[in-house]
Amino acid sequence: MPDSVYKIIEIVGTSSQSWDDAARVAVERAATTLRDLRVAEVTKKDVVIEDGKVKAFRTRLAISFKFEG
């Protein structure tokens, strides 16, 4: 494997369905503007509560992509 450099950023996805869905949404959205995504690590999960009920699931990801050139 040739030498490579990767950038790691933090993103948050939200979903009204689940943490897994929130992670999927985040990765798919990131893939529309970033190229060569490599790994996403879930760093935190939380929920949004309104009127005593869970309204949204949020998944925070550390996602890496390869620098070009």
C-alpha positions in Angstrom: 0.0 0.0 0.0 1.5 3.4 -1.0 1.9 6.1 1.6 -1.4 8.0 2.1 -2.7 10.9 4.2 -6.3 11.0 5.5 -8.4 13.9 7.0 -10.8 13.2 9.8 -13.9 15.3 10.3 -16.8 15.1 12.6 -20.4 15.0 11.3 -23.8 14.5 12.9 -26.7 12.7 11.2 -30.3 12.8 12.4 -33.3 10.5 11.9 -36.7 10.1 13.3 -36.3 6.3 13.0 -33.0 5.1 14.6 -29.4 5.8 15.4 -28.4 3.4 12.6 -30.5 5.4 10.1 -29.0 8.6 11.4 -25.5 7.2 10.7 -26.5 6.1 7.2 -28.0 9.5 6.4 -24.8 11.3 7.6 -22.5 9.0 5.5 -24.7 9.2 2.4 -24.9 13.0 2.6 -21.1 13.4 3.2 -20.5 11.2 0.2 -22.2 13.8 -2.0 -19.5 16.4 -1.3 -16.5 14.4 -0.2 -14.6 11.9 -2.3 -12.9 8.7 -1.3 -14.6 8.2 2.1 -12.8 5.4 4.0 -14.0 4.8 7.6 -16.7 6.2 9.9 -16.5 5.7 13.6 -19.6 6.3 15.8 -18.3 8.6 18.6 -21.6 9.5 20.3 -25.3 8.8 20.2 -28.1 11.0 21.7 -31.8 11.8 21.3 -33.9 14.9 21.0 -36.8 14.9 23.4 -39.9 16.9 23.0 -42.9 16.7 25.4 -41.4 13.7 27.1 -41.0 11.7 23.9 -38.1 10.9 21.6 -38.4 13.0 18.5 -35.1 12.4 16.8 -32.0 10.1 17.0 -28.6 11.8 16.5 -25.4 9.9 15.7 -22.1 11.7 15.7 -19.4 10.2 13.4 -15.7 10.7 12.9 -15.3 10.2 9.2 -12.1 9.9 7.2 -11.3 10.6 3.6 -8.2 10.4 1.6 -6.3 13.5 0.5 -5.7 13.6 -3.3 -2.4 14.2 -5.0 
